[in-house]
Amino acid sequence: MIISLVLLSYSVKNIPIGTAYAVWTGIGAAGTAILGIYLFNESKEPLRIFFIILIVIGIVGLKFFDRS
């Protein structure tokens, strides 16, 4: 958890706080869902995978279309 906060504080030096926080929470949500699939044998339905991919696309989009 501490490493995560350190990386967040480092990232806000380069990108706006709103974008940094959205990326931080998005990575956490997608990462948790992916780990749940592989470690806990949760559902691998195509629609679930699709929405995880949408989260990742949103994260990338926030970074690429940031005007700063």
Wavefront OBJ file of the C-alpha trace (Angstrom):
o trace
v 0.000 0.000 0.000
v 2.826 2.385 0.822
v 4.504 1.697 -2.509
v 1.230 2.464 -4.245
v 0.906 5.832 -2.492
v 4.533 6.709 -3.256
v 3.972 5.959 -6.939
v 0.776 8.056 -6.920
v 2.596 11.004 -5.369
v 5.362 10.665 -7.958
v 2.866 10.579 -10.822
v 1.098 13.803 -9.781
v 4.341 15.624 -10.523
v 3.840 14.765 -14.203
v 0.055 14.634 -14.688
v -2.961 16.356 -13.087
v -4.254 14.890 -9.812
v -7.635 13.992 -11.327
v -6.031 11.953 -14.077
v -3.506 10.377 -11.709
v -6.209 9.307 -9.257
v -8.440 7.933 -12.020
v -5.528 5.909 -13.389
v -4.607 4.728 -9.885
v -8.111 3.505 -9.088
v -8.619 2.055 -12.582
v -5.449 -0.001 -12.362
v -6.531 -1.193 -8.926
v -9.979 -2.210 -10.159
v -8.732 -3.955 -13.303
v -5.854 -5.597 -11.444
v -8.145 -6.901 -8.721
v -10.567 -8.320 -11.279
v -7.755 -10.016 -13.216
v -6.211 -11.470 -10.058
v -9.643 -12.713 -9.013
v -9.984 -14.551 -12.295
v -6.573 -16.221 -12.062
v -6.112 -16.758 -8.339
v -9.668 -17.436 -7.196
v -11.124 -19.006 -10.328
v -13.767 -16.302 -10.728
v -15.915 -16.056 -13.834
v -14.125 -15.655 -17.173
v -17.207 -14.614 -19.104
v -16.410 -12.698 -22.301
v -18.552 -9.746 -21.200
v -16.596 -9.486 -17.947
v -13.282 -9.529 -19.842
v -14.693 -6.917 -22.239
v -15.447 -4.509 -19.392
v -12.013 -5.022 -17.845
v -10.534 -4.127 -21.234
v -12.747 -1.016 -21.312
v -11.271 0.073 -17.980
v -7.760 -0.307 -19.386
v -8.718 1.601 -22.555
v -10.120 4.374 -20.369
v -6.867 4.564 -18.412
v -4.825 4.803 -21.598
v -7.244 7.369 -23.036
v -6.924 9.576 -19.955
v -3.166 9.654 -20.354
v -3.036 10.186 -24.122
v -5.715 12.862 -24.286
v -4.485 14.911 -21.334
v -3.830 18.470 -22.484
v -1.022 19.248 -20.062
l 1 2 3 4 5 6 7 8 9 10 11 12 13 14 15 16 17 18 19 20 21 22 23 24 25 26 27 28 29 30 31 32 33 34 35 36 37 38 39 40 41 42 43 44 45 46 47 48 49 50 51 52 53 54 55 56 57 58 59 60 61 62 63 64 65 66 67 68
